[in-house]
Amino acid sequence: MKKVFILMTTAVLVACNCDKSCKTAHENTTETTQVEKLYDYDVEERVKELGIELVRPEKSVANYLPVVRSGNLLFLSGKVPKDKDGNVIVGKLGKDLTTEQGYQAARAGAEAQLSAIKAEIGDLNKVVRIVKVNGFVNSTPDFTELPEVVNGFSDLMVEVFGEERGKHARAAVGFASLPLGMACDIEMIVEVQD
């Protein structure tokens, strides 16, 4: 009788532990499923709808990488903003370019960054969120509409990834000159899935 009691008690304890671990495993599976599907739309389809063509990023021209991944973060170097014909968008805001032209240059830089992200992770649906954007604007000392220029970049990130995942921390800073005389140079940090 004593052996039967011990066996029954052990069976009950095992069943309880199994129930707890099974429940935990189910919760973990549910969480994983929720993490895998971040969007209620296809991000890459959204990019196409916006008329953006993702292209293979150009190789670095110096001793640096266009993207460095550390854990779940991508650190993206600034990209040269180019127009639809592939020409570098050059000029100084406040002298050669209007704020709207600067906005379009920043948007072109954002398109280049989307291409770099896609090349690195293979699928833009894996972007958890845009974390940080640093916008450097080629401008005259008295040009103060730096945020309006960098909005071209930020607005596109929100159009593509939505309010929750596309909005980010940001800096918009004026510089006396930028490489190649380009209008702006914008780098970013992005959180992605494994």
C-alpha positions in Angstrom: 0.0 0.0 0.0 2.8 2.3 0.9 4.5 1.7 -2.6 1.2 2.4 -4.4 0.8 5.7 -2.5 4.4 6.7 -3.4 3.8 5.9 -7.1 0.5 7.8 -7.1 2.2 10.8 -5.5 5.1 10.7 -7.9 2.6 10.5 -10.9 0.7 13.5 -9.6 3.9 15.6 -9.1 5.1 14.6 -12.6 1.8 15.5 -14.1 1.8 18.9 -12.3 5.3 19.7 -13.4 4.5 18.6 -17.0 1.4 20.7 -17.0 3.5 23.7 -15.8 6.3 23.1 -18.3 3.8 22.4 -21.1 2.0 25.6 -20.4 5.3 27.5 -20.3 6.4 25.9 -23.6 3.0 26.9 -25.1 3.4 30.5 -23.9 7.0 30.6 -25.3 5.7 29.3 -28.7 2.9 31.9 -28.7 5.4 34.7 -27.9 7.8 33.4 -30.7 4.9 33.4 -33.2 4.0 37.0 -32.2 7.6 38.1 -32.6 7.9 36.4 -36.0 5.0 38.4 -37.5 5.7 42.1 -36.7 3.5 43.7 -39.2 -0.1 43.3 -40.4 1.1 44.1 -43.9 4.0 43.2 -46.1 6.7 45.8 -45.7 8.3 45.0 -49.0 5.0 45.4 -50.8 4.6 48.7 -49.1 8.0 49.7 -50.5 6.9 48.8 -54.0 3.6 50.7 -53.5 5.7 53.8 -52.7 7.5 53.4 -56.0 10.8 52.6 -54.4 13.2 50.3 -56.2 15.6 48.5 -53.9 19.0 48.2 -55.5 22.1 46.3 -54.7 24.2 48.7 -52.5 27.5 49.9 -53.8 30.7 48.6 -52.2 32.5 50.9 -49.8 35.1 53.2 -51.4 37.3 53.3 -48.3 38.3 51.2 -45.3 34.8 50.9 -43.7 31.7 48.8 -43.9 28.3 50.0 -45.1 26.6 48.0 -42.3 27.9 46.4 -39.1 25.7 44.0 -37.2 26.1 43.6 -33.5 23.6 41.2 -32.0 20.2 42.4 -33.1 21.3 45.9 -34.0 22.4 47.1 -37.4 24.7 50.2 -37.5 24.5 51.7 -41.0 27.0 54.1 -42.4 25.7 57.2 -44.2 24.7 56.7 -47.9 25.2 59.0 -50.8 21.8 60.5 -51.9 21.2 60.0 -55.6 18.4 61.1 -57.9 16.5 58.8 -60.1 19.2 59.0 -62.8 21.9 57.9 -60.4 23.5 61.4 -60.0 24.7 62.4 -56.6 22.5 65.2 -55.1 24.9 67.9 -54.4 24.6 71.5 -53.0 24.5 73.5 -49.9 21.2 74.2 -48.1 20.6 77.9 -47.7 22.6 78.6 -50.8 22.2 76.1 -53.7 19.2 74.1 -52.6 15.8 74.8 -51.1 14.5 73.1 -48.0 12.2 71.0 -50.2 15.2 69.9 -52.4 17.0 69.0 -49.2 14.0 67.0 -48.0 14.0 65.0 -51.3 17.8 64.4 -50.9 17.2 63.0 -47.4 14.4 60.8 -48.8 16.8 59.5 -51.5 19.3 58.7 -48.7 16.5 56.8 -46.9 15.8 54.7 -50.0 19.5 53.8 -50.2 19.4 52.8 -46.5 16.4 50.5 -47.2 18.4 48.8 -49.9 21.3 48.3 -47.4 19.0 46.9 -44.8 17.5 44.5 -47.3 20.9 43.4 -48.5 22.0 42.7 -44.9 18.9 40.8 -43.5 17.2 39.6 -46.7 13.6 40.7 -45.7 12.5 44.2 -44.5 9.7 42.4 -42.5 12.4 41.5 -40.0 12.9 45.1 -39.0 11.8 45.4 -35.4 12.2 49.2 -35.3 14.2 52.1 -36.5 16.1 53.1 -33.3 18.3 56.2 -34.1 18.9 58.5 -37.1 21.8 61.0 -37.3 21.3 63.5 -40.1 24.2 65.6 -41.4 23.2 68.5 -43.6 25.5 70.4 -45.9 24.4 74.0 -45.1 25.3 77.6 -44.7 25.9 78.8 -41.1 22.6 80.7 -41.1 20.4 77.8 -42.4 18.2 76.7 -39.6 15.7 74.3 -41.3 17.9 71.3 -40.7 15.0 69.3 -39.1 12.8 69.9 -42.1 15.5 68.5 -44.4 16.0 65.4 -42.3 12.2 64.9 -42.1 12.6 63.6 -45.7 14.4 60.6 -44.2 12.2 60.2 -41.1 8.9 60.5 -43.0 9.9 57.7 -45.3 10.8 55.4 -42.4 7.3 56.0 -40.9 5.7 55.4 -44.3 7.4 52.1 -44.7 7.5 50.7 -41.1 4.5 52.5 -39.5 4.3 54.9 -36.5 5.2 52.3 -33.9 8.3 50.8 -35.6 9.3 53.7 -37.9 9.6 56.6 -35.5 13.0 57.0 -33.9 15.4 59.1 -31.9 17.1 61.6 -34.1 19.7 64.4 -34.6 19.7 66.9 -37.4 23.0 68.8 -37.6 24.5 71.3 -40.1 28.0 70.9 -41.5 30.1 73.3 -43.6 30.8 70.5 -46.1 30.2 66.9 -46.8 32.0 64.3 -49.0 31.4 64.9 -52.8 29.6 68.1 -51.9 26.4 66.0 -51.3 23.4 67.7 -49.7 23.1 65.4 -46.7 24.5 62.2 -45.2 22.3 60.2 -42.9 23.3 57.2 -40.7 21.1 55.0 -38.7 20.7 52.2 -36.1 18.1 49.6 -36.7 16.9 46.7 -34.5 16.2 43.5 -36.4 15.0 39.9 -35.7 17.5 37.0 -35.5 
